[in-house]
């Protein structure tokens, strides 16, 4: 028994190091979807850049999201939301300008046949 434990001082338990199971992932995704739905209703795209507005309008959903997901997942999902939006807008712009989507497998096969 150490000195600190004899004084009634205990250290917090170590952080969870196992990967989340299926039900924990589902709970995380549900919380993420609730938070993102709130952001959509309030026309907030980037909850990192617009953190004040996101906290004001969707604070309860954000707390649930942060509680139910690993912090690395929260950051990843927030950044991915912005990336997916930019990707969709770029594709819309390219299609409006007459661009055609490329099939990567077909392009690779065509390039290989030219060699």
C-alpha positions as a Markdown table, in Angstrom:
| # | Residue | x | y | z |
|---|---|---|---|---|
| 1 | Unk | 0.0 | 0.0 | 0.0 |
| 2 | Unk | 1.5 | 3.3 | -1.0 |
| 3 | Unk | 1.6 | 6.6 | 0.9 |
| 4 | Unk | -1.0 | 8.3 | -1.4 |
| 5 | Unk | -3.5 | 5.5 | -1.1 |
| 6 | Unk | -3.1 | 5.4 | 2.7 |
| 7 | Unk | -4.0 | 9.1 | 2.7 |
| 8 | Unk | -7.2 | 8.4 | 0.7 |
| 9 | Unk | -5.8 | 9.9 | -2.5 |
| 10 | Unk | -6.4 | 7.6 | -5.5 |
| 11 | Unk | -5.6 | 8.1 | -9.1 |
| 12 | Unk | -8.2 | 8.0 | -11.8 |
| 13 | Unk | -8.7 | 4.8 | -13.7 |
| 14 | Unk | -6.6 | 4.4 | -16.8 |
| 15 | Unk | -8.4 | 5.4 | -20.1 |
| 16 | Unk | -10.2 | 2.8 | -22.0 |
| 17 | Unk | -7.8 | 1.3 | -24.6 |
| 18 | Unk | -10.0 | -1.2 | -26.3 |
| 19 | Unk | -11.7 | -0.5 | -29.6 |
| 20 | Unk | -15.5 | 0.3 | -29.3 |
| 21 | Unk | -17.8 | -2.7 | -29.9 |
| 22 | Unk | -20.7 | -2.6 | -32.4 |
| 23 | Unk | -23.2 | -1.1 | -29.9 |
| 24 | Unk | -20.8 | 1.6 | -28.8 |
| 25 | Unk | -20.1 | 2.5 | -32.5 |
| 26 | Unk | -23.8 | 2.6 | -33.2 |
| 27 | Unk | -24.4 | 4.9 | -30.2 |
| 28 | Unk | -21.6 | 7.2 | -31.4 |
| 29 | Unk | -23.0 | 7.4 | -34.9 |
| 30 | Unk | -26.5 | 8.1 | -33.6 |
| 31 | Unk | -25.1 | 11.0 | -31.4 |
| 32 | Unk | -23.1 | 12.3 | -34.4 |
| 33 | Unk | -26.2 | 12.2 | -36.6 |
| 34 | Unk | -28.2 | 14.1 | -34.0 |
| 35 | Unk | -25.5 | 16.7 | -33.7 |
| 36 | Unk | -25.1 | 17.1 | -37.5 |
| 37 | Unk | -28.9 | 17.3 | -37.9 |
| 38 | Unk | -29.0 | 20.2 | -35.4 |
| 39 | Unk | -26.1 | 21.9 | -37.3 |
| 40 | Unk | -28.0 | 21.5 | -40.6 |
| 41 | Unk | -31.2 | 23.0 | -39.0 |
| 42 | Unk | -29.1 | 26.0 | -38.0 |
| 43 | Unk | -27.1 | 26.4 | -41.2 |
| 44 | Unk | -23.8 | 25.6 | -39.5 |
| 45 | Unk | -21.4 | 23.7 | -41.7 |
| 46 | Unk | -18.0 | 23.8 | -39.8 |
| 47 | Unk | -18.5 | 23.3 | -36.1 |
| 48 | Unk | -14.8 | 23.7 | -35.5 |
| 49 | Unk | -14.6 | 27.1 | -37.2 |
| 50 | Unk | -18.0 | 28.2 | -35.9 |
| 51 | Unk | -17.7 | 26.6 | -32.5 |
| 52 | Unk | -19.4 | 29.5 | -30.7 |
| 53 | Unk | -22.5 | 29.2 | -32.9 |
| 54 | Unk | -22.5 | 25.4 | -32.7 |
| 55 | Unk | -22.2 | 25.4 | -28.9 |
| 56 | Unk | -25.0 | 28.0 | -28.6 |
| 57 | Unk | -27.5 | 26.3 | -31.0 |
| 58 | Unk | -26.5 | 22.6 | -30.5 |
| 59 | Unk | -24.7 | 22.4 | -27.2 |
| 60 | Unk | -26.8 | 19.5 | -25.8 |
| 61 | Unk | -26.3 | 17.4 | -29.0 |
| 62 | Unk | -22.6 | 18.3 | -29.0 |
| 63 | Unk | -22.2 | 17.1 | -25.4 |
| 64 | Unk | -23.9 | 13.8 | -26.3 |
| 65 | Unk | -21.7 | 13.4 | -29.3 |
| 66 | Unk | -18.5 | 14.1 | -27.3 |
| 67 | Unk | -19.7 | 11.7 | -24.5 |
| 68 | Unk | -20.6 | 8.8 | -26.8 |
| 69 | Unk | -17.6 | 9.0 | -29.2 |
| 70 | Unk | -13.8 | 9.0 | -28.7 |
| 71 | Unk | -12.3 | 12.5 | -29.0 |
| 72 | Unk | -10.4 | 11.4 | -32.1 |
| 73 | Unk | -13.6 | 10.3 | -33.7 |
| 74 | Unk | -15.3 | 13.6 | -32.9 |
| 75 | Unk | -12.6 | 15.6 | -34.5 |
| 76 | Unk | -12.5 | 13.2 | -37.5 |
| 77 | Unk | -16.2 | 13.4 | -38.1 |
| 78 | Unk | -16.3 | 17.2 | -37.8 |
| 79 | Unk | -13.5 | 17.6 | -40.3 |
| 80 | Unk | -15.0 | 14.9 | -42.6 |
| 81 | Unk | -18.3 | 16.7 | -42.6 |
| 82 | Unk | -16.7 | 19.8 | -44.2 |
| 83 | Unk | -14.6 | 17.7 | -46.6 |
| 84 | Unk | -17.7 | 15.8 | -47.8 |
| 85 | Unk | -19.6 | 19.1 | -48.4 |
| 86 | Unk | -16.7 | 20.6 | -50.4 |
| 87 | Unk | -16.4 | 17.4 | -52.4 |
| 88 | Unk | -20.1 | 17.5 | -53.2 |
| 89 | Unk | -20.0 | 21.1 | -54.2 |
| 90 | Unk | -17.0 | 20.5 | -56.5 |
| 91 | Unk | -18.7 | 17.6 | -58.2 |
| 92 | Unk | -21.8 | 19.7 | -58.7 |
| 93 | Unk | -19.7 | 22.5 | -60.3 |
| 94 | Unk | -17.9 | 20.1 | -62.5 |
| 95 | Unk | -21.2 | 18.5 | -63.7 |
| 96 | Unk | -22.7 | 22.0 | -64.3 |
| 97 | Unk | -19.7 | 22.7 | -66.5 |
| 98 | Unk | -20.2 | 19.5 | -68.5 |
| 99 | Unk | -17.7 | 17.3 | -66.8 |
| 100 | Unk | -18.2 | 13.6 | -66.8 |
| 101 | Unk | -17.4 | 11.3 | -63.8 |
| 102 | Unk | -14.4 | 9.0 | -64.3 |
| 103 | Unk | -14.4 | 5.4 | -63.5 |
| 104 | Unk | -11.0 | 4.8 | -62.0 |
| 105 | Unk | -10.9 | 1.1 | -63.0 |
| 106 | Unk | -11.8 | 1.9 | -66.6 |
| 107 | Unk | -9.2 | 4.6 | -66.8 |
| 108 | Unk | -6.5 | 2.4 | -65.3 |
| 109 | Unk | -7.4 | -0.4 | -67.8 |
| 110 | Unk | -7.3 | 2.0 | -70.7 |
| 111 | Unk | -3.9 | 3.3 | -69.7 |
| 112 | Unk | -2.6 | -0.2 | -69.2 |
| 113 | Unk | -3.8 | -1.3 | -72.7 |
| 114 | Unk | -1.9 | 1.7 | -74.3 |
| 115 | Unk | 1.4 | 0.4 | -73.0 |
